[in-house]
Amino acid sequence: MMKRSRTLLRSAILGIIFIGIGVAIFNAFIKDTTVVKTGEPAPDFVLPMLDGETFQLSDYKGQGVVLNFWGSWCDPCEDEMPDLNRAYEAYKERGVTVIALNIGEPEVVVKPFRDQYQLDFPILMDRKKEISNNVYKIGPIPTTYFIDQHGTVQKKIVGGPMSEQTILENMKQIMPE
């Protein structure tokens, strides 16, 4: 009788442990924990640009914004940069801009990367990862937000690299009327 009680107790404890592990895995990998979702306003922020100027997202109201979170060490980020630059060149006169937000790297890493790929769009420096981690709560990168002229997120793409066609199709959707 005593042996059976211990076996049941151990089984119950193991069951609770497995349920806890399952919930933790779900929360860490499956559940969408991002703060900024499609259809919601993109949170405003201020960051320094690579060239030293100050950037504020709300200054771009009235334009479409492609907000791309990236790092130079991220292969998919690197792969999509030339396509983002070509899309930027195609749409900058139509009221859509690309803003690349670098996550946590110093200028000595970002400047050679920009020069290597001849990137023309603004690059923001989130050195302390405050915007990436605390405001947008970015997980995997690249993560790209397509924000319309009213400041509303119309689409979010996580992972990549995005193709030039995907970028252009989404830019059309956020082009000001």
Order of alpha helices (4+ residues) and beta strands (2+ residues): alpha-beta-beta-beta-alpha-beta-alpha-beta-beta-beta-alpha
